[in-house]
Amino acid sequence: MPDFDMLVLGSGPGGQKAAIAAAKLGRQVAVIDRPDMVGGVSIHTGTIPSKTLREAVLYLTGLTQRDLYGQSYRLKEDITVADLISRTQHVVGREVDVIRSQLSRNQVALYAGTGRFVDDHTVAVREVTGHERLLTAEHIVIATGTRPARPASVEFDGRTIMDSDNVLNLERVPRSMVIVGAGVIGMEYASMFAALGSRITVVEKRAGMLDMCDVEVVESLKYQLRDLAVTFRFGETVAAVERHPRGTVTVLESGKKIPAEAVMYSAGRQGLTEELDLDKAGLTADPRGRISVDEHYRTEVPHIYAVGDVIGFPALAATSMEQGRTAAYHAFGEPVGRMHHLQPIGIYTIPEISFVGRTEDQLTEELVPFEVGISRYRELARGQIIGDSHGMLKLLVSPEDRTLLGVHCFGSGATELIHIGQSVMGCGGTVDYLVDAVFNYPTLAESYKVAALDATNRLRQVDRMDE
C-alpha cells in the first residue's frame, strides 16, 4: 500500500487547493515544500507581496487623492523601503499562518524540504537537515511553480541588476530604474516605482505593451504613466547592461545608452522542474521548464498531474487554484465540470486594468459586429468622491442578440468590478439586464448601468436608420 493517496509537490495556490480538495474527499494527502516557501511563490515573492506593495505605495504617496488635494499632496515625504516592506511582511506572515492552518485542519501532512522523483509512484524528500526519506503515493500532483527567467548574458547581483523576486530586497527606493520587459509584471512594477518618484525607462522589444488588453485602455495607461515621467522604448532590444560605481548603463542594440541606479528584468518565467528528476517518472519538460497536460491536468503518466504556472498559460493564481481542485476531483473519480472559458484577467498597474471576454481588435479580426458602451468615472458621483477622474468601463455588445462580448475596465477597483460583467456573460445575460438593474448609489458599479445605457442608445440609433 502507498503511504498516501495523493502527494503534492508545492504548496502554492494550485498545490494547496489540490491537497485540500483531495482531503475533503476523505483521502490521505501530503504536501512537500521548503519551510520558507509555504504558500509558494504567490505568497512570498509574487502575487501577494507585489499587490501589498502596491497598496502601500498608493497609501503613502497619496497618489489617488491628488485630484482632490492638489498635485503636491503626499502622506509621507521620504518613503523608505522599510515603510513599504513592513506592511508586506505582515500580510505574508498572516497568509502563511492561514495556509498552515488550512492544511492542518484538513489533516494534510506537510513535509518540509524538496522532492524529486525516484519512480512514477515514489518521491524522495530532502529535508533541511540533509536527510532523505521516501514517500509513495497513488497519485502525484506537480505544482512547483516558476521563477523569473534570467538571460545568460546578464550578470544579476540582486541589488543593482535584479529580477522581480529581488525587488522586495531593495535597500532603498532607486531614483532611476530601467525595466526590461513591458509585460504584466514589468508594467506593475513600473507604475509602482514611478508613483514613488523613480524615473523609469521601460525597454520592450515588441512594438507595444500588454497586447492582450483593449487598445484604448492601454493608451490610457500609457498616458497616466507618461504623466508620472515614465519613458517607453518600444522596438528596442538590450545588448548589454554595464555595472558602474554610480549605478548601471543599459546599452541597447540601436546604440542608445540609458544610465540608471538599477535595472530590473521582467523577461518571462521558467518552470521549476530542473531538480525534479522528471525522467525517472517518465516525464519531460519543454525548454522553459513547463510540463504538458491534457484537459484534466494529467501528464504523459496518467496518475501524475501538473497544475499552476508550471504548465504555462494562463499562469494566474486564480486559475491555478481551480486547476488544483479539478485535478484532485478527477484523480479520485469525483464529478467535476470544465473550467469556464470566461476567465477574468486582472493587472495591478496604477491604475488597475481588468477585462473578460474579447477585445475590439479580436472581434474586428473575427468579423463579429459589436457596439460599444462607455462609462467614465468622472461622470459618476463615486468617481468624484474617490478622486478618480481617469477611470472607465467599456462594454462590447452584440447588436444581434444584445449579449455582452467583452467587458474592459480601467481605474480604481477594476479587478473587483469586472466580476459583475463576468457573471452576466457567464449566465448568458444581455445588456438589457444591466439597463434595468438597480445599482447602489453612489458606487463604481453604477458604471455598468451608464455604459449599458450608452450602448443601447447607440443600438437604437442604428435601428432607426434601418427603418
C-alpha positions in Angstrom: 0.0 0.0 0.0 1.3 3.5 -0.8 1.9 6.0 2.0 -0.6 8.4 0.6 -3.5 8.6 -1.8 -2.1 11.9 -3.1 1.3 13.6 -2.8 1.6 17.2 -3.9 4.9 18.9 -4.8 4.5 22.5 -3.9 2.1 24.5 -1.6 1.2 27.4 -3.9 -2.3 28.2 -5.0 -2.6 25.1 -7.2 -0.9 22.6 -4.9 -2.7 23.9 -1.8 -6.2 23.6 -3.4 -5.4 20.2 -4.9 -4.4 18.9 -1.4 -7.4 20.3 0.4 -9.8 19.1 -2.3 -8.4 15.6 -2.0 -8.6 15.7 1.8 -12.2 16.9 1.7 -12.9 13.7 -0.3 -11.6 11.7 2.6 -8.1 10.8 1.1 -4.7 10.7 2.8 -2.8 13.6 1.4 0.7 15.1 1.9 2.4 18.3 0.6 6.1 18.8 0.2 7.6 22.3 0.2 10.5 24.2 1.6 9.8 25.5 5.1 10.5 29.1 4.0 8.1 28.8 0.9 4.8 27.5 2.4 2.2 29.2 0.2 4.6 29.1 -2.8 5.9 31.9 -4.9 2.5 33.5 -4.9 2.7 34.3 -1.2 6.4 35.0 -0.9 7.7 36.8 -4.0 4.8 37.1 -6.4 1.1 37.9 -6.2 0.6 38.8 -2.5 3.8 40.8 -1.9 3.6 42.8 -5.1 -0.1 43.7 -4.5 0.5 44.6 -0.9 3.5 46.7 -2.0 1.1 48.5 -4.5 -1.4 49.3 -1.7 1.4 50.7 0.5 2.6 52.8 -2.4 -0.9 54.2 -3.1 -1.4 54.9 0.6 1.9 56.5 1.4 2.2 58.6 -1.8 -1.4 59.8 -1.6 -1.4 59.4 -5.4 -5.1 58.7 -5.7 -6.0 61.7 -3.6 -4.2 64.4 -5.7 -7.2 65.3 -7.8 -8.9 66.3 -4.6 -6.0 67.9 -2.6 -3.5 69.0 -5.3 -0.5 67.5 -7.1 1.8 68.2 -4.1 -0.3 66.0 -1.7 1.7 63.3 -0.1 1.1 61.4 3.1 4.8 60.8 3.8 7.5 62.9 2.2 10.5 60.5 2.5 9.2 57.0 1.7 11.7 54.2 2.5 11.8 50.6 1.5 11.2 49.8 5.2 7.9 51.7 5.1 6.9 49.5 2.1 8.2 46.2 3.3 6.8 46.3 6.8 3.2 46.0 5.5 4.2 43.3 3.0 5.9 41.2 5.7 2.9 41.5 7.9 0.5 40.3 5.2 2.8 37.5 4.0 3.2 36.2 7.6 -0.6 36.2 8.1 -1.2 34.4 4.8 1.4 31.7 5.7 -0.4 31.1 9.0 -3.7 30.8 7.2 -2.4 28.2 4.8 -0.6 26.2 7.5 -3.9 26.2 9.5 -6.0 25.1 6.5 -3.6 22.2 5.8 -3.5 21.2 9.4 -7.3 21.5 9.8 -7.8 19.2 6.8 -5.2 16.7 8.2 -2.9 17.2 5.3 0.7 16.2 6.2 3.3 18.9 5.4 6.8 17.8 4.8 9.5 20.5 4.9 12.0 20.0 2.2 12.3 19.5 -1.6 11.1 16.5 -3.6 12.5 14.6 -6.5 11.1 11.5 -8.3 12.6 8.1 -7.7 10.0 6.4 -9.9 6.5 7.3 -11.0 4.9 6.5 -7.6 7.8 7.4 -5.3 9.3 10.8 -4.3 12.4 11.3 -2.3 12.1 14.2 0.2 15.3 16.0 1.1 14.8 17.7 4.4 16.6 20.8 5.7 19.0 18.6 7.7 20.0 16.8 4.5 18.3 13.6 5.5 16.2 11.9 2.7 13.0 9.9 3.2 11.0 8.1 0.6 7.2 8.7 0.2 4.9 6.7 -2.1 1.5 7.8 -3.4 -1.2 6.5 -5.7 -1.4 10.0 -7.4 1.1 12.8 -7.5 0.5 16.4 -8.4 3.3 18.7 -9.6 2.7 22.3 -8.5 6.2 23.6 -8.2 5.5 26.9 -9.9 8.1 29.1 -11.7 11.0 31.5 -11.2 11.9 34.6 -13.2 13.8 33.8 -16.4 17.3 35.3 -16.5 19.2 35.9 -19.7 22.6 34.1 -19.5 24.4 37.3 -20.8 23.4 39.4 -17.9 25.2 39.3 -14.5 22.5 39.6 -11.8 23.6 40.8 -8.4 20.2 41.2 -6.8 20.9 44.9 -5.9 21.6 46.9 -9.0 20.7 44.3 -11.6 17.7 42.2 -10.5 14.6 40.3 -11.4 11.1 40.6 -9.9 12.0 38.4 -7.0 14.8 40.6 -5.9 12.8 43.9 -6.0 11.5 43.1 -2.5 15.0 43.1 -1.2 16.0 46.6 -2.3 17.8 48.7 0.3 16.2 51.9 -0.8 13.9 53.3 -3.5 16.1 54.0 -6.6 16.0 57.4 -8.1 16.1 55.9 -11.6 15.4 52.4 -12.9 15.3 50.6 -16.3 12.7 47.9 -16.5 13.3 45.4 -19.3 10.0 43.9 -20.5 6.6 45.6 -20.8 4.5 42.5 -19.8 2.2 42.4 -16.8 4.9 42.2 -14.1 7.1 44.8 -15.7 4.3 47.3 -16.0 3.0 46.7 -12.5 6.5 47.5 -11.0 7.0 50.4 -13.5 3.8 52.1 -12.2 4.7 51.4 -8.6 8.2 52.9 -8.7 7.0 55.8 -10.9 4.4 56.6 -8.2 7.3 56.6 -5.7 9.1 59.2 -7.8 11.6 57.0 -9.5 12.5 58.0 -13.1 11.5 54.9 -15.0 12.5 53.8 -18.5 10.7 50.8 -20.0 12.5 48.8 -22.7 10.4 46.4 -24.8 11.4 44.6 -28.0 7.8 44.4 -29.2 6.1 47.4 -30.7 3.8 47.9 -27.7 2.8 46.7 -24.3 0.1 44.5 -22.8 -1.1 43.4 -26.3 -3.8 41.2 -24.7 -5.6 44.3 -23.5 -8.1 46.7 -25.1 -6.1 49.3 -27.1 -8.0 52.3 -25.6 -7.2 51.0 -22.1 -3.5 50.6 -22.9 -3.4 54.1 -24.3 -5.0 55.4 -21.1 -2.4 53.6 -19.0 0.4 55.0 -21.2 -0.9 58.5 -20.7 -1.0 58.0 -16.9 2.5 56.6 -16.8 4.0 59.3 -19.0 2.4 61.8 -16.7 4.5 60.1 -13.9 7.6 60.7 -16.1 7.9 57.1 -17.4 9.8 56.8 -20.7 9.0 54.0 -23.2 11.5 52.5 -25.6 9.5 50.1 -27.8 11.0 48.1 -30.6 14.4 48.1 -28.7 16.5 45.2 -27.5 19.0 45.2 -24.7 22.6 44.4 -25.9 24.3 44.7 -22.6 24.0 46.0 -19.0 27.1 47.6 -17.6 27.7 48.0 -13.9 29.4 51.2 -12.8 30.3 52.7 -9.3 27.3 55.0 -9.5 24.8 52.6 -11.0 24.2 50.9 -14.3 24.2 51.7 -18.0 21.8 49.8 -20.2 23.1 49.6 -23.8 20.5 49.0 -26.5 21.2 47.4 -29.9 20.3 50.7 -31.5 23.2 52.3 -29.7 21.2 54.2 -27.1 22.7 54.2 -23.6 20.4 54.6 -20.6 22.0 55.4 -17.2 20.1 54.4 -14.1 20.7 53.4 -10.5 19.1 49.9 -11.0 17.9 47.6 -13.8 15.0 45.1 -13.3 14.4 42.3 -15.8 10.9 41.0 -16.4 11.5 38.6 -19.2 9.1 35.8 -18.6 9.1 32.9 -16.2 10.9 29.5 -16.1 9.2 26.3 -14.7 10.8 24.9 -11.5 11.3 21.4 -12.8 15.1 21.0 -13.3 15.6 19.3 -9.9 12.6 17.0 -10.0 14.3 14.2 -12.0 11.2 14.0 -14.2 12.8 11.4 -16.4 12.7 8.8 -13.6 8.9 9.2 -13.6 8.7 9.0 -17.4 8.1 12.8 -17.8 9.7 15.6 -19.8 9.6 19.4 -19.7 10.0 21.9 -22.5 12.9 24.3 -22.7 11.0 26.8 -20.5 10.6 24.1 -17.8 6.9 23.6 -18.5 5.0 20.3 -18.4 2.3 19.5 -20.9 -1.1 18.2 -19.6 -4.5 17.2 -21.0 -7.8 18.8 -20.3 -7.9 17.0 -16.9 -4.4 18.2 -16.0 -2.9 14.7 -16.4 0.6 14.5 -17.7 2.0 11.8 -20.0 1.8 9.5 -17.0 -1.9 9.3 -16.2 -1.7 9.1 -12.4 0.7 12.2 -12.3 -1.0 15.6 -12.6 0.5 19.1 -13.1 -1.2 22.4 -12.2 -0.4 26.1 -11.9 2.3 28.1 -13.5 4.4 25.0 -14.2 2.0 24.1 -17.1 2.2 27.6 -18.6 -0.7 29.9 -19.7 -2.6 31.5 -18.1 -0.3 31.2 -15.1 -2.6 33.0 -12.7 -3.1 32.3 -9.0 -6.9 32.2 -9.6 -6.8 29.7 -12.4 -4.1 27.6 -10.6 -6.5 27.2 -7.7 -9.2 25.9 -9.9 -6.8 23.6 -11.8 -5.7 22.1 -8.5 -9.3 21.4 -7.4 -10.2 19.9 -10.8 -7.1 17.7 -10.9 -7.9 16.3 -7.4 -11.5 15.6 -8.3 -10.6 13.9 -11.5 -7.9 11.7 -9.8 -10.5 10.3 -7.4 -13.4 10.0 -9.8 -15.4 12.9 -8.3 -17.7 14.6 -10.9 -16.2 18.0 -11.9 -17.2 20.5 -14.6 -14.8 22.0 -17.0 -13.3 25.4 -16.0 -15.4 28.1 -17.6 -13.8 29.8 -20.6 -14.7 33.2 -19.3 -11.7 33.9 -17.0 -11.1 37.5 -15.8 -7.7 39.0 -16.2 -6.5 41.4 -13.5 -3.4 43.6 -14.0 -2.4 45.6 -10.9 -0.9 48.6 -12.5 -1.7 52.1 -11.2 -4.5 52.4 -12.2 -5.7 48.8 -12.4 -6.8 47.1 -15.6 -9.2 44.2 -15.7 -11.1 42.5 -18.5 -13.1 39.5 -19.5 -14.1 38.3 -23.0 -12.9 39.6 -26.3 -11.3 43.0 -27.3 -12.4 45.3 -30.1 -9.4 44.2 -32.2 -10.3 40.5 -31.7 -13.9 41.0 -32.7 -12.9 43.0 -35.7 -10.5 40.4 -36.8 -13.1 37.7 -36.4 -15.7 39.8 -38.4 -18.0 39.9 -35.4 -20.2 43.0 -35.3 -20.4 44.9 -32.0 -21.5 48.1 -30.4 -19.6 50.0 -27.7 -21.0 51.4 -24.4 -18.7 53.5 -22.2 -18.9 55.0 -18.7 -16.3 57.3 -17.4 -15.6 57.6 -13.7 -15.5 61.4 -13.8 -19.3 61.2 -14.7 -20.0 59.1 -11.6 -20.6 60.6 -8.1 -18.4 57.8 -6.7 -15.6 58.7 -9.1 -15.7 62.3 -7.8 -15.8 61.1 -4.2 -12.7 59.0 -4.5 -10.8 61.4 -6.8 -10.6 59.1 -9.9 -11.3 61.2 -13.0 -9.5 58.9 -15.4 -11.2 55.5 -14.9 -13.6 54.0 -17.4 -15.7 50.9 -18.1 -16.3 49.7 -21.6 -19.0 47.1 -22.7 -18.8 45.4 -26.1 -22.3 44.4 -27.1 -23.6 42.1 -29.9 -26.2 44.0 -32.0 -27.7 40.7 -33.0 -28.7 39.2 -29.6 -27.6 42.0 -27.3 -25.3 39.7 -25.2 -22.0 41.0 -23.8 -19.0 40.1 -25.9 -16.4 41.7 -23.7 -16.0 44.0 -20.6 -13.0 46.2 -20.1 -12.3 48.3 -17.0 -9.5 50.8 -16.2 -9.3 52.6 -12.9 -9.9 52.2 -9.2 -11.5 48.8 -8.2 -11.3 47.5 -11.8 -10.3 44.0 -10.7 -13.4 43.9 -8.4 -15.8 45.5 -10.8 -15.1 43.0 -13.6 -16.9 40.2 -11.8 -20.3 41.8 -12.4 -19.7 41.7 -16.2 -18.2 38.1 -15.9 -21.4 36.9 -14.1 -23.7 38.5 -16.6 -21.7 37.0 -19.5 -21.4 33.6 -17.8 -25.2 33.4 -17.4 -25.9 34.5 -20.9 -27.4 37.8 -19.9 -27.9 40.7 -22.2 -27.1 44.4 -21.9 -30.8 45.0 -21.1 -30.3 43.3 -17.8 -27.8 46.0 -16.9 -30.1 48.7 -18.1 -33.0 47.5 -15.9 -30.9 46.6 -12.9 -30.7 48.9 -9.9 -27.2 49.6 -8.5 -26.3 51.1 -5.2 -25.7 54.8 -5.4 -23.1 56.2 -5.3 -20.9 53.3 -6.4 -18.4 52.5 -9.2 -20.7 49.5 -10.0 -23.2 52.1 -11.3 -20.8 52.4 -14.3 -22.4 49.2 -15.7 -25.8 50.9 -16.0 -24.3 54.1 -17.5 -22.3 52.0 -20.1 -25.3 49.8 -20.8 -27.5 52.8 -21.5 -24.8 54.3 -23.8 -24.6 51.0 -25.7 -28.4 50.6 -26.1 -28.8 54.2 -27.2 -26.2 53.6 -29.9 -28.1 50.4 -30.9 -31.3 52.3 -31.0 -29.8 54.9 -33.4 -28.7 52.2 -35.8 -32.2 50.6 -35.7 -33.8 54.0 -36.5 -31.5 54.4 -39.5 -32.6 50.9 -40.8 -36.3 51.8 -40.5 
